[in-house]
Amino acid sequence: MDVSVVIPTYNRYTLLKRAIESLLAQTYSVDEIIVVDDGSTDNTKDIQKDFPEIIYIYQKNSGVSCARNVGIQRAKNEWIAFLDSDDEWHKEKLEKQLAFHKQNPDILMSYTDEVWIRNGQRVKIPKKYKKIGEDVFCENLSYCNIAPSSALLHRSLFEKVGMFDENMEVCEDYELWLRIALREKIGLVREKLINKYAGHDEQLGFRKGMDAYRIYALKKLLHGTDSQKRREAIAQELEAKVNYHKRSTL
């Protein structure tokens, strides 16, 4: 099972080096590393000199969704993983995740548990982000509980449900994971296999106004399922988010 890893990045040269080094240290070799530079103005372009084995693609700044989609389209393998350029994998991440899929060949997407590190210190993960892995759709309906850096997908899923929505500046992962979960079973590897970092500049996951994008995503999802139970759950969450968004913008 060969895997292509897609890394979108923007002005994170030093952090990007750490991310790539974590891929090269895997106990199961990564077959292809694709870095999509989303219009960086620092020395990110030098990453190709540091790691000549990677595929480096530069594009005009178009957003993380576009960058990931470009990487997906360039990838040569059936299995595609993502790594945010400010995160890193534990050395057995890929080996253990692929072992899960070999044992569960009907599951075409999985994610792992994670370690949170803020300003250099490991922190406790809030209860609402606890990984359960039972009804993944419901567990991700309020907040995205699947870190992109932990996700491993079979290419066929993109053919079934589409790619990342390039209209979304943030929460694009939230929208795609829910779109997949409406149709497919998503598996959880119950081990902490990535480090998810916080506390540095330009983190998309901590921008204000994110609920506006979640509302957009939920409206899309209402038209994406024939399940009455799912539609009721989506409508309930949508109403809650619209009300909260109204109060927070007063």
C-alpha positions in Angstrom: 0.0 0.0 0.0 1.8 3.1 -1.3 0.9 6.4 0.2 1.2 10.0 -1.2 1.3 12.7 1.5 0.1 16.2 0.6 1.4 19.2 2.6 -0.1 22.6 2.0 2.0 25.4 3.3 2.3 29.2 3.4 5.3 31.0 4.9 6.3 28.2 7.3 9.7 27.2 6.1 11.1 26.2 9.5 8.0 24.4 10.6 7.7 22.7 7.2 11.2 21.2 7.6 10.1 19.6 10.9 6.9 18.2 9.2 8.9 16.6 6.4 11.5 15.2 8.7 8.7 13.4 10.6 7.6 11.8 7.3 11.1 10.6 6.4 11.4 9.1 9.9 8.4 6.8 9.4 8.7 3.1 10.1 6.7 2.5 7.0 8.2 4.5 4.1 6.2 7.3 2.6 6.2 6.7 -1.2 5.5 10.3 -2.3 5.7 13.7 -0.5 4.0 16.6 -2.3 4.5 20.1 -0.9 2.1 22.7 -2.3 3.4 26.2 -1.6 0.3 28.5 -1.5 2.2 31.7 -2.6 4.8 31.9 0.2 6.9 35.1 0.4 9.5 33.7 2.7 12.2 31.2 1.7 9.9 28.2 1.5 11.1 27.5 -2.1 14.4 26.4 -0.6 12.6 23.3 0.8 13.3 21.5 -2.5 17.1 22.0 -1.9 16.8 20.6 1.6 14.7 17.6 0.6 15.4 16.9 -3.1 13.2 13.8 -3.0 10.0 15.8 -2.5 7.7 17.2 -5.2 7.4 20.9 -4.7 4.6 22.8 -6.4 4.3 26.6 -6.2 0.9 28.3 -6.8 -0.4 31.8 -6.5 -2.1 32.3 -3.1 -5.4 30.5 -3.5 -6.2 29.1 -0.1 -5.6 25.8 1.7 -8.5 24.0 -0.1 -7.0 24.7 -3.5 -3.6 23.7 -2.3 -4.8 20.4 -1.0 -6.8 19.7 -4.2 -3.7 20.5 -6.3 -1.8 17.9 -4.3 -4.5 15.3 -4.6 -4.6 15.7 -8.3 -0.8 15.4 -8.6 -0.6 12.3 -6.3 0.1 9.1 -8.0 -1.0 6.6 -5.3 -4.4 5.2 -4.3 -3.9 6.2 -0.7 -3.6 9.9 0.2 -2.7 11.3 3.6 -2.5 15.0 4.7 0.0 16.8 6.9 -0.4 20.4 7.9 3.0 22.1 7.7 3.0 23.1 11.4 2.2 19.5 12.6 4.3 16.3 12.7 3.7 12.6 12.6 4.9 10.1 15.2 7.3 7.6 13.6 4.8 4.7 13.6 1.8 6.7 12.4 1.6 5.4 8.9 2.5 1.9 9.8 -0.3 1.6 12.4 -2.8 3.3 10.2 -2.2 1.1 7.2 -2.3 -2.0 9.4 -5.8 -0.8 10.5 -6.9 -0.6 6.8 -5.5 -4.0 6.0 -7.6 -5.4 8.9 -10.6 -3.4 7.8 -10.5 -3.4 3.9 -14.1 -2.0 3.7 -13.1 1.2 5.5 -11.7 3.8 3.1 -10.9 6.6 5.5 -9.3 6.7 9.0 -8.0 9.2 11.5 -6.0 8.9 14.7 -5.9 10.5 18.1 -3.4 13.3 18.7 -1.2 15.2 21.1 -1.8 18.9 21.5 1.2 21.2 22.0 0.8 24.9 22.7 3.7 27.2 23.0 6.0 24.2 23.4 4.0 22.6 26.2 1.8 19.6 26.0 -1.8 20.6 26.9 -5.0 18.7 27.9 -7.4 18.2 25.0 -10.9 19.7 25.7 -13.5 17.1 26.4 -15.6 18.1 23.3 -12.6 17.1 21.1 -12.3 13.6 22.6 -12.1 10.9 19.9 -14.9 8.3 20.2 -15.0 6.8 16.7 -18.6 5.4 16.9 -20.9 7.7 15.0 -18.3 9.8 13.3 -20.9 12.0 11.6 -22.6 13.1 14.8 -19.2 13.4 16.6 -18.1 15.9 14.0 -21.3 17.8 13.5 -20.6 20.6 16.1 -16.9 20.8 15.8 -14.3 19.2 13.5 -12.9 16.3 15.5 -10.6 14.9 12.8 -7.3 16.7 12.3 -6.3 16.8 8.7 -2.8 15.7 9.7 -4.3 12.4 11.0 -6.4 11.6 8.0 -5.7 8.8 5.5 -8.1 8.3 2.6 -8.5 6.2 -0.5 -8.6 8.1 -3.7 -12.0 6.7 -4.6 -13.6 8.8 -1.9 -12.8 12.0 -3.8 -14.4 10.5 -6.9 -17.5 9.7 -4.9 -18.0 12.9 -2.9 -15.8 15.5 -4.5 -12.8 17.5 -3.3 -12.2 20.2 -0.7 -14.6 23.1 -1.2 -12.4 26.0 -2.5 -15.0 28.6 -1.4 -14.1 27.9 2.2 -11.2 29.8 3.7 -11.5 27.7 6.9 -13.5 24.7 8.1 -12.9 23.1 4.7 -11.9 19.9 6.5 -15.0 19.9 8.7 -17.2 20.1 5.5 -15.4 17.4 3.6 -15.3 14.9 6.5 -19.0 15.3 7.1 -19.7 14.9 3.4 -17.7 11.6 3.5 -19.3 10.5 6.8 -22.8 10.8 5.3 -21.9 8.0 2.9 -19.0 6.0 4.3 -17.8 4.5 7.5 -14.7 6.3 8.9 -12.4 4.4 11.2 -10.5 5.6 14.3 -7.0 4.4 15.2 -7.2 4.8 18.9 -3.6 5.9 19.4 -2.0 9.4 19.7 0.0 9.4 16.4 0.4 13.0 15.6 1.6 16.2 17.3 -0.8 19.1 16.6 0.8 22.4 17.4 -0.7 25.7 18.4 0.5 29.1 19.6 2.1 30.4 16.5 1.0 33.0 14.0 -1.3 32.4 11.0 -3.2 29.4 12.2 -6.3 28.9 10.2 -8.0 26.9 12.8 -8.1 29.8 15.3 -9.6 32.5 13.1 -12.6 34.5 14.1 -15.9 34.0 12.3 -15.4 30.3 11.7 -19.1 29.6 12.5 -20.1 31.5 9.4 -18.2 28.8 7.4 -19.7 26.0 9.4 -23.2 27.4 8.7 -22.3 27.4 5.0 -21.2 23.8 5.3 -24.3 22.7 7.1 -26.6 24.3 4.5 -24.7 22.3 1.8 -25.1 19.1 3.8 -28.9 19.5 4.1 -29.1 18.9 0.4 -26.6 16.0 0.4 -28.5 13.3 2.2 -31.8 11.5 1.9 -31.7 10.3 5.5 -34.4 12.0 7.5 -32.5 11.3 10.7 -29.3 12.9 9.4 -31.3 15.9 8.0 -32.9 16.5 11.4 -29.5 16.4 13.1 -28.0 18.8 10.6 -31.0 21.2 10.8 -30.8 21.2 14.6 -27.1 22.0 14.6 -27.6 24.6 11.9 -30.2 26.4 13.9 -27.9 26.4 17.0 -25.0 27.8 15.0 -27.1 30.5 13.3 -28.5 31.6 16.7 -25.0 31.6 18.2 -23.6 33.5 15.2 -26.3 36.2 15.5 -25.6 36.7 19.2 -21.8 36.9 18.7 -22.1 39.5 16.0 -24.4 41.8 17.9 
